[in-house]
Amino acid sequence: MLVTVGHGAADRARLGELLVGADVAVLGRGVPVAHLMPDGRLTPHRPAEGARRLPDGHLLWDG
């Protein structure tokens, strides 16, 4: 399992990169991802709405 840390809202660009990377791990590689929340909880990553794997294996984000 991959665990992500650092969901600081102050750095929106970095947060976006982190979430896209988590989508790739989950959808593209089948690796479970959890986000470490400020209170210490681990929450499972849910891919972005519209993110999907195509039959040829490529990933696509609609919208």
PDB file of N, CA, C and O in Angstrom, chain B, residues numbered from 101:
ATOM      1  N   MET B 101       0.850  -1.178   0.000  1.00  0.00           N
ATOM      2  CA  MET B 101       0.000   0.000   0.000  1.00  0.00           C
ATOM      3  C   MET B 101       0.891   1.234   0.000  1.00  0.00           C
ATOM      4  O   MET B 101       1.894   1.296   0.711  1.00  0.00           O
ATOM      5  N   LEU B 102       0.516   2.192  -0.791  1.00  0.00           N
ATOM      6  CA  LEU B 102       1.179   3.489  -0.855  1.00  0.00           C
ATOM      7  C   LEU B 102       0.411   4.450   0.043  1.00  0.00           C
ATOM      8  O   LEU B 102      -0.816   4.513  -0.022  1.00  0.00           O
ATOM      9  N   VAL B 103       1.124   5.198   0.877  1.00  0.00           N
ATOM     10  CA  VAL B 103       0.488   6.179   1.758  1.00  0.00           C
ATOM     11  C   VAL B 103       0.982   7.551   1.372  1.00  0.00           C
ATOM     12  O   VAL B 103       2.189   7.770   1.272  1.00  0.00           O
ATOM     13  N   THR B 104       0.058   8.491   1.150  1.00  0.00           N
ATOM     14  CA  THR B 104       0.427   9.858   0.816  1.00  0.00           C
ATOM     15  C   THR B 104       0.321  10.735   2.058  1.00  0.00           C
ATOM     16  O   THR B 104      -0.499  10.494   2.944  1.00  0.00           O
ATOM     17  N   VAL B 105       1.172  11.761   2.099  1.00  0.00           N
ATOM     18  CA  VAL B 105       1.214  12.692   3.220  1.00  0.00           C
ATOM     19  C   VAL B 105       1.295  14.096   2.649  1.00  0.00           C
ATOM     20  O   VAL B 105       1.886  14.302   1.589  1.00  0.00           O
ATOM     21  N   GLY B 106       0.709  15.063   3.338  1.00  0.00           N
ATOM     22  CA  GLY B 106       0.911  16.450   2.933  1.00  0.00           C
ATOM     23  C   GLY B 106      -0.201  17.040   2.103  1.00  0.00           C
ATOM     24  O   GLY B 106       0.050  17.586   1.029  1.00  0.00           O
ATOM     25  N   HIS B 107      -1.397  16.943   2.570  1.00  0.00           N
ATOM     26  CA  HIS B 107      -2.529  17.535   1.874  1.00  0.00           C
ATOM     27  C   HIS B 107      -2.734  18.982   2.285  1.00  0.00           C
ATOM     28  O   HIS B 107      -3.849  19.374   2.629  1.00  0.00           O
ATOM     29  N   GLY B 108      -1.678  19.777   2.255  1.00  0.00           N
ATOM     30  CA  GLY B 108      -1.809  21.190   2.609  1.00  0.00           C
ATOM     31  C   GLY B 108      -2.566  21.943   1.536  1.00  0.00           C
ATOM     32  O   GLY B 108      -2.153  21.960   0.377  1.00  0.00           O
ATOM     33  N   ALA B 109      -3.656  22.559   1.907  1.00  0.00           N
ATOM     34  CA  ALA B 109      -4.468  23.295   0.934  1.00  0.00           C
ATOM     35  C   ALA B 109      -3.734  24.507   0.391  1.00  0.00           C
ATOM     36  O   ALA B 109      -4.138  25.062  -0.631  1.00  0.00           O
ATOM     37  N   ALA B 110      -2.660  24.931   1.053  1.00  0.00           N
ATOM     38  CA  ALA B 110      -1.927  26.117   0.613  1.00  0.00           C
ATOM     39  C   ALA B 110      -1.224  25.881  -0.718  1.00  0.00           C
ATOM     40  O   ALA B 110      -0.982  26.839  -1.453  1.00  0.00           O
ATOM     41  N   ASP B 111      -0.898  24.669  -1.042  1.00  0.00           N
ATOM     42  CA  ASP B 111      -0.173  24.376  -2.278  1.00  0.00           C
ATOM     43  C   ASP B 111      -1.049  23.533  -3.198  1.00  0.00           C
ATOM     44  O   ASP B 111      -0.869  22.320  -3.308  1.00  0.00           O
ATOM     45  N   ARG B 112      -1.993  24.189  -3.853  1.00  0.00           N
ATOM     46  CA  ARG B 112      -2.968  23.499  -4.712  1.00  0.00           C
ATOM     47  C   ARG B 112      -2.305  22.731  -5.854  1.00  0.00           C
ATOM     48  O   ARG B 112      -2.752  21.634  -6.190  1.00  0.00           O
ATOM     49  N   ALA B 113      -1.246  23.282  -6.459  1.00  0.00           N
ATOM     50  CA  ALA B 113      -0.590  22.604  -7.581  1.00  0.00           C
ATOM     51  C   ALA B 113       0.009  21.282  -7.116  1.00  0.00           C
ATOM     52  O   ALA B 113      -0.137  20.265  -7.795  1.00  0.00           O
ATOM     53  N   ARG B 114       0.670  21.285  -5.985  1.00  0.00           N
ATOM     54  CA  ARG B 114       1.282  20.059  -5.459  1.00  0.00           C
ATOM     55  C   ARG B 114       0.209  19.038  -5.082  1.00  0.00           C
ATOM     56  O   ARG B 114       0.391  17.842  -5.308  1.00  0.00           O
ATOM     57  N   LEU B 115      -0.892  19.493  -4.519  1.00  0.00           N
ATOM     58  CA  LEU B 115      -1.989  18.599  -4.171  1.00  0.00           C
ATOM     59  C   LEU B 115      -2.542  17.932  -5.426  1.00  0.00           C
ATOM     60  O   LEU B 115      -2.817  16.732  -5.421  1.00  0.00           O
ATOM     61  N   GLY B 116      -2.705  18.703  -6.499  1.00  0.00           N
ATOM     62  CA  GLY B 116      -3.191  18.142  -7.754  1.00  0.00           C
ATOM     63  C   GLY B 116      -2.264  17.064  -8.291  1.00  0.00           C
ATOM     64  O   GLY B 116      -2.726  16.020  -8.751  1.00  0.00           O
ATOM     65  N   GLU B 117      -0.956  17.309  -8.235  1.00  0.00           N
ATOM     66  CA  GLU B 117       0.026  16.314  -8.686  1.00  0.00           C
ATOM     67  C   GLU B 117      -0.064  15.050  -7.844  1.00  0.00           C
ATOM     68  O   GLU B 117      -0.006  13.938  -8.367  1.00  0.00           O
ATOM     69  N   LEU B 118      -0.205  15.229  -6.546  1.00  0.00           N
ATOM     70  CA  LEU B 118      -0.294  14.101  -5.632  1.00  0.00           C
ATOM     71  C   LEU B 118      -1.511  13.235  -5.951  1.00  0.00           C
ATOM     72  O   LEU B 118      -1.417  12.007  -5.964  1.00  0.00           O
ATOM     73  N   LEU B 119      -2.642  13.867  -6.206  1.00  0.00           N
ATOM     74  CA  LEU B 119      -3.873  13.119  -6.470  1.00  0.00           C
ATOM     75  C   LEU B 119      -3.834  12.430  -7.825  1.00  0.00           C
ATOM     76  O   LEU B 119      -4.346  11.320  -7.968  1.00  0.00           O
ATOM     77  N   VAL B 120      -3.232  13.073  -8.820  1.00  0.00           N
ATOM     78  CA  VAL B 120      -3.085  12.412 -10.130  1.00  0.00           C
ATOM     79  C   VAL B 120      -2.178  11.199  -9.977  1.00  0.00           C
ATOM     80  O   VAL B 120      -2.458  10.137 -10.534  1.00  0.00           O
ATOM     81  N   GLY B 121      -1.097  11.354  -9.227  1.00  0.00           N
ATOM     82  CA  GLY B 121      -0.206  10.219  -8.987  1.00  0.00           C
ATOM     83  C   GLY B 121      -0.918   9.070  -8.289  1.00  0.00           C
ATOM     84  O   GLY B 121      -0.687   7.902  -8.604  1.00  0.00           O
ATOM     85  N   ALA B 122      -1.785   9.405  -7.340  1.00  0.00           N
ATOM     86  CA  ALA B 122      -2.569   8.376  -6.645  1.00  0.00           C
ATOM     87  C   ALA B 122      -3.530   7.697  -7.617  1.00  0.00           C
ATOM     88  O   ALA B 122      -3.709   6.480  -7.554  1.00  0.00           O
ATOM     89  N   ASP B 123      -4.149   8.462  -8.511  1.00  0.00           N
ATOM     90  CA  ASP B 123      -5.036   7.871  -9.528  1.00  0.00           C
ATOM     91  C   ASP B 123      -4.265   6.879 -10.391  1.00  0.00           C
ATOM     92  O   ASP B 123      -4.759   5.790 -10.684  1.00  0.00           O
ATOM     93  N   VAL B 124      -3.046   7.259 -10.800  1.00  0.00           N
ATOM     94  CA  VAL B 124      -2.228   6.376 -11.644  1.00  0.00           C
ATOM     95  C   VAL B 124      -1.895   5.092 -10.892  1.00  0.00           C
ATOM     96  O   VAL B 124      -1.976   4.004 -11.461  1.00  0.00           O
ATOM     97  N   ALA B 125      -1.525   5.208  -9.628  1.00  0.00           N
ATOM     98  CA  ALA B 125      -1.197   4.018  -8.847  1.00  0.00           C
ATOM     99  C   ALA B 125      -2.392   3.076  -8.743  1.00  0.00           C
ATOM    100  O   ALA B 125      -2.258   1.869  -8.944  1.00  0.00           O
ATOM    101  N   VAL B 126      -3.570   3.636  -8.427  1.00  0.00           N
ATOM    102  CA  VAL B 126      -4.774   2.819  -8.234  1.00  0.00           C
ATOM    103  C   VAL B 126      -5.287   2.251  -9.557  1.00  0.00           C
ATOM    104  O   VAL B 126      -5.483   1.042  -9.680  1.00  0.00           O
ATOM    105  N   LEU B 127      -5.503   3.115 -10.539  1.00  0.00           N
ATOM    106  CA  LEU B 127      -6.117   2.675 -11.795  1.00  0.00           C
ATOM    107  C   LEU B 127      -5.121   2.019 -12.747  1.00  0.00           C
ATOM    108  O   LEU B 127      -5.447   1.036 -13.413  1.00  0.00           O
ATOM    109  N   GLY B 128      -3.916   2.562 -12.809  1.00  0.00           N
ATOM    110  CA  GLY B 128      -2.941   2.082 -13.782  1.00  0.00           C
ATOM    111  C   GLY B 128      -2.123   0.897 -13.316  1.00  0.00           C
ATOM    112  O   GLY B 128      -1.697   0.076 -14.127  1.00  0.00           O
ATOM    113  N   ARG B 129      -1.898   0.801 -12.004  1.00  0.00           N
ATOM    114  CA  ARG B 129      -1.026  -0.249 -11.483  1.00  0.00           C
ATOM    115  C   ARG B 129      -1.697  -1.193 -10.492  1.00  0.00           C
ATOM    116  O   ARG B 129      -1.122  -2.214 -10.117  1.00  0.00           O
ATOM    117  N   GLY B 130      -2.923  -0.851 -10.064  1.00  0.00           N
ATOM    118  CA  GLY B 130      -3.625  -1.703  -9.115  1.00  0.00           C
ATOM    119  C   GLY B 130      -3.043  -1.657  -7.710  1.00  0.00           C
ATOM    120  O   GLY B 130      -3.240  -2.580  -6.920  1.00  0.00           O
ATOM    121  N   VAL B 131      -2.325  -0.579  -7.401  1.00  0.00           N
ATOM    122  CA  VAL B 131      -1.707  -0.425  -6.079  1.00  0.00           C
ATOM    123  C   VAL B 131      -2.662   0.332  -5.178  1.00  0.00           C
ATOM    124  O   VAL B 131      -3.096   1.426  -5.539  1.00  0.00           O
ATOM    125  N   PRO B 132      -3.009  -0.216  -4.009  1.00  0.00           N
ATOM    126  CA  PRO B 132      -3.881   0.529  -3.099  1.00  0.00           C
ATOM    127  C   PRO B 132      -3.154   1.759  -2.550  1.00  0.00           C
ATOM    128  O   PRO B 132      -1.963   1.706  -2.243  1.00  0.00           O
ATOM    129  N   VAL B 133      -3.880   2.847  -2.436  1.00  0.00           N
ATOM    130  CA  VAL B 133      -3.328   4.106  -1.924  1.00  0.00           C
ATOM    131  C   VAL B 133      -4.213   4.593  -0.782  1.00  0.00           C
ATOM    132  O   VAL B 133      -5.440   4.539  -0.867  1.00  0.00           O
ATOM    133  N   ALA B 134      -3.582   5.064   0.280  1.00  0.00           N
ATOM    134  CA  ALA B 134      -4.303   5.664   1.394  1.00  0.00           C
ATOM    135  C   ALA B 134      -3.698   7.035   1.669  1.00  0.00           C
ATOM    136  O   ALA B 134      -2.500   7.242   1.479  1.00  0.00           O
ATOM    137  N   HIS B 135      -4.521   7.957   2.111  1.00  0.00           N
ATOM    138  CA  HIS B 135      -4.071   9.299   2.455  1.00  0.00           C
ATOM    139  C   HIS B 135      -4.015   9.414   3.975  1.00  0.00           C
ATOM    140  O   HIS B 135      -4.983   9.091   4.664  1.00  0.00           O
ATOM    141  N   LEU B 136      -2.876   9.876   4.492  1.00  0.00           N
ATOM    142  CA  LEU B 136      -2.718  10.095   5.920  1.00  0.00           C
ATOM    143  C   LEU B 136      -3.301  11.463   6.253  1.00  0.00           C
ATOM    144  O   LEU B 136      -2.785  12.490   5.814  1.00  0.00           O
ATOM    145  N   MET B 137      -4.373  11.467   7.028  1.00  0.00           N
ATOM    146  CA  MET B 137      -5.072  12.694   7.366  1.00  0.00           C
ATOM    147  C   MET B 137      -4.418  13.351   8.586  1.00  0.00           C
ATOM    148  O   MET B 137      -3.701  12.686   9.334  1.00  0.00           O
ATOM    149  N   PRO B 138      -4.660  14.647   8.792  1.00  0.00           N
ATOM    150  CA  PRO B 138      -4.035  15.350   9.921  1.00  0.00           C
ATOM    151  C   PRO B 138      -4.309  14.719  11.288  1.00  0.00           C
ATOM    152  O   PRO B 138      -3.500  14.849  12.207  1.00  0.00           O
ATOM    153  N   ASP B 139      -5.445  14.039  11.421  1.00  0.00           N
ATOM    154  CA  ASP B 139      -5.763  13.425  12.716  1.00  0.00           C
ATOM    155  C   ASP B 139      -5.197  12.010  12.855  1.00  0.00           C
ATOM    156  O   ASP B 139      -5.472  11.325  13.840  1.00  0.00           O
ATOM    157  N   GLY B 140      -4.409  11.574  11.872  1.00  0.00           N
ATOM    158  CA  GLY B 140      -3.766  10.265  11.939  1.00  0.00           C
ATOM    159  C   GLY B 140      -4.512   9.132  11.257  1.00  0.00           C
ATOM    160  O   GLY B 140      -3.990   8.023  11.141  1.00  0.00           O
ATOM    161  N   ARG B 141      -5.730   9.402  10.804  1.00  0.00           N
ATOM    162  CA  ARG B 141      -6.504   8.365  10.100  1.00  0.00           C
ATOM    163  C   ARG B 141      -5.926   8.133   8.710  1.00  0.00           C
ATOM    164  O   ARG B 141      -5.379   9.047   8.092  1.00  0.00           O
ATOM    165  N   LEU B 142      -6.053   6.896   8.226  1.00  0.00           N
ATOM    166  CA  LEU B 142      -5.752   6.575   6.836  1.00  0.00           C
ATOM    167  C   LEU B 142      -7.078   6.437   6.109  1.00  0.00           C
ATOM    168  O   LEU B 142      -7.946   5.673   6.532  1.00  0.00           O
ATOM    169  N   THR B 143      -7.238   7.174   5.014  1.00  0.00           N
ATOM    170  CA  THR B 143      -8.460   7.060   4.223  1.00  0.00           C
ATOM    171  C   THR B 143      -8.090   6.556   2.827  1.00  0.00           C
ATOM    172  O   THR B 143      -7.128   7.041   2.233  1.00  0.00           O
ATOM    173  N   PRO B 144      -8.842   5.590   2.300  1.00  0.00           N
ATOM    174  CA  PRO B 144      -8.526   5.064   0.971  1.00  0.00           C
ATOM    175  C   PRO B 144      -8.701   6.127  -0.106  1.00  0.00           C
ATOM    176  O   PRO B 144      -9.613   6.951  -0.045  1.00  0.00           O
ATOM    177  N   HIS B 145      -7.805   6.091  -1.096  1.00  0.00           N
ATOM    178  CA  HIS B 145      -7.901   7.031  -2.217  1.00  0.00           C
ATOM    179  C   HIS B 145      -9.051   6.621  -3.122  1.00  0.00           C
ATOM    180  O   HIS B 145      -9.190   5.450  -3.475  1.00  0.00           O
ATOM    181  N   ARG B 146      -9.862   7.578  -3.489  1.00  0.00           N
ATOM    182  CA  ARG B 146     -10.909   7.377  -4.492  1.00  0.00           C
ATOM    183  C   ARG B 146     -10.495   8.161  -5.731  1.00  0.00           C
ATOM    184  O   ARG B 146     -10.340   9.380  -5.658  1.00  0.00           O
ATOM    185  N   PRO B 147     -10.309   7.483  -6.877  1.00  0.00           N
ATOM    186  CA  PRO B 147      -9.904   8.196  -8.083  1.00  0.00           C
ATOM    187  C   PRO B 147     -10.867   9.340  -8.412  1.00  0.00           C
ATOM    188  O   PRO B 147     -12.050   9.300  -8.073  1.00  0.00           O
ATOM    189  N   ALA B 148     -10.330  10.346  -9.075  1.00  0.00           N
ATOM    190  CA  ALA B 148     -11.107  11.519  -9.462  1.00  0.00           C
ATOM    191  C   ALA B 148     -12.295  11.111 -10.328  1.00  0.00           C
ATOM    192  O   ALA B 148     -12.235  10.139 -11.081  1.00  0.00           O
ATOM    193  N   GLU B 149     -13.368  11.876 -10.199  1.00  0.00           N
ATOM    194  CA  GLU B 149     -14.532  11.644 -11.046  1.00  0.00           C
ATOM    195  C   GLU B 149     -14.102  11.794 -12.502  1.00  0.00           C
ATOM    196  O   GLU B 149     -13.461  12.782 -12.862  1.00  0.00           O
ATOM    197  N   GLY B 150     -14.448  10.830 -13.329  1.00  0.00           N
ATOM    198  CA  GLY B 150     -14.084  10.865 -14.742  1.00  0.00           C
ATOM    199  C   GLY B 150     -12.762  10.187 -15.057  1.00  0.00           C
ATOM    200  O   GLY B 150     -12.420  10.033 -16.229  1.00  0.00           O
ATOM    201  N   ALA B 151     -12.005   9.776 -14.037  1.00  0.00           N
ATOM    202  CA  ALA B 151     -10.745   9.063 -14.289  1.00  0.00           C
ATOM    203  C   ALA B 151     -11.071   7.610 -14.598  1.00  0.00           C
ATOM    204  O   ALA B 151     -11.857   6.971 -13.899  1.00  0.00           O
ATOM    205  N   ARG B 152     -10.449   7.099 -15.662  1.00  0.00           N
ATOM    206  CA  ARG B 152     -10.723   5.707 -16.023  1.00  0.00           C
ATOM    207  C   ARG B 152      -9.580   5.127 -16.834  1.00  0.00           C
ATOM    208  O   ARG B 152      -8.782   5.842 -17.440  1.00  0.00           O
ATOM    209  N   ARG B 153      -9.532   3.816 -16.822  1.00  0.00           N
ATOM    210  CA  ARG B 153      -8.527   3.090 -17.606  1.00  0.00           C
ATOM    211  C   ARG B 153      -9.178   2.609 -18.892  1.00  0.00           C
ATOM    212  O   ARG B 153     -10.241   1.990 -18.866  1.00  0.00           O
ATOM    213  N   LEU B 154      -8.548   2.892 -19.995  1.00  0.00           N
ATOM    214  CA  LEU B 154      -9.059   2.469 -21.301  1.00  0.00           C
ATOM    215  C   LEU B 154      -8.669   1.016 -21.578  1.00  0.00           C
ATOM    216  O   LEU B 154      -7.755   0.493 -20.940  1.00  0.00           O
ATOM    217  N   PRO B 155      -9.344   0.365 -22.510  1.00  0.00           N
ATOM    218  CA  PRO B 155      -9.021  -1.028 -22.812  1.00  0.00           C
ATOM    219  C   PRO B 155      -7.554  -1.247 -23.212  1.00  0.00           C
ATOM    220  O   PRO B 155      -7.010  -2.332 -23.007  1.00  0.00           O
ATOM    221  N   ASP B 156      -6.922  -0.221 -23.779  1.00  0.00           N
ATOM    222  CA  ASP B 156      -5.517  -0.368 -24.173  1.00  0.00           C
ATOM    223  C   ASP B 156      -4.549  -0.111 -23.014  1.00  0.00           C
ATOM    224  O   ASP B 156      -3.334  -0.172 -23.198  1.00  0.00           O
ATOM    225  N   GLY B 157      -5.088   0.179 -21.805  1.00  0.00           N
ATOM    226  CA  GLY B 157      -4.264   0.374 -20.625  1.00  0.00           C
ATOM    227  C   GLY B 157      -3.950   1.830 -20.299  1.00  0.00           C
ATOM    228  O   GLY B 157      -3.477   2.127 -19.202  1.00  0.00           O
ATOM    229  N   HIS B 158      -4.207   2.743 -21.237  1.00  0.00           N
ATOM    230  CA  HIS B 158      -3.964   4.159 -20.988  1.00  0.00           C
ATOM    231  C   HIS B 158      -5.024   4.689 -20.008  1.00  0.00           C
ATOM    232  O   HIS B 158      -6.131   4.160 -19.919  1.00  0.00           O
ATOM    233  N   LEU B 159      -4.654   5.738 -19.286  1.00  0.00           N
ATOM    234  CA  LEU B 159      -5.596   6.377 -18.367  1.00  0.00           C
ATOM    235  C   LEU B 159      -6.125   7.659 -18.993  1.00  0.00           C
ATOM    236  O   LEU B 159      -5.424   8.336 -19.744  1.00  0.00           O
ATOM    237  N   LEU B 160      -7.367   7.978 -18.672  1.00  0.00           N
ATOM    238  CA  LEU B 160      -8.012   9.171 -19.215  1.00  0.00           C
ATOM    239  C   LEU B 160      -8.814   9.834 -18.099  1.00  0.00           C
ATOM    240  O   LEU B 160      -9.506   9.168 -17.329  1.00  0.00           O
ATOM    241  N   TRP B 161      -8.705  11.163 -18.030  1.00  0.00           N
ATOM    242  CA  TRP B 161      -9.492  11.946 -17.100  1.00  0.00           C
ATOM    243  C   TRP B 161     -10.433  12.810 -17.920  1.00  0.00           C
ATOM    244  O   TRP B 161      -9.984  13.711 -18.629  1.00  0.00           O
ATOM    245  N   ASP B 162     -11.735  12.550 -17.836  1.00  0.00           N
ATOM    246  CA  ASP B 162     -12.733  13.366 -18.549  1.00  0.00           C
ATOM    247  C   ASP B 162     -12.892  14.698 -17.833  1.00  0.00           C
ATOM    248  O   ASP B 162     -12.667  14.807 -16.628  1.00  0.00           O
ATOM    249  N   GLY B 163     -13.278  15.693 -18.590  1.00  0.00           N
ATOM    250  CA  GLY B 163     -13.658  16.952 -17.961  1.00  0.00           C
ATOM    251  C   GLY B 163     -12.627  17.971 -18.013  1.00  0.00           C
ATOM    252  O   GLY B 163     -12.828  19.079 -17.515  1.00  0.00           O
TER     253      GLY B 163
END
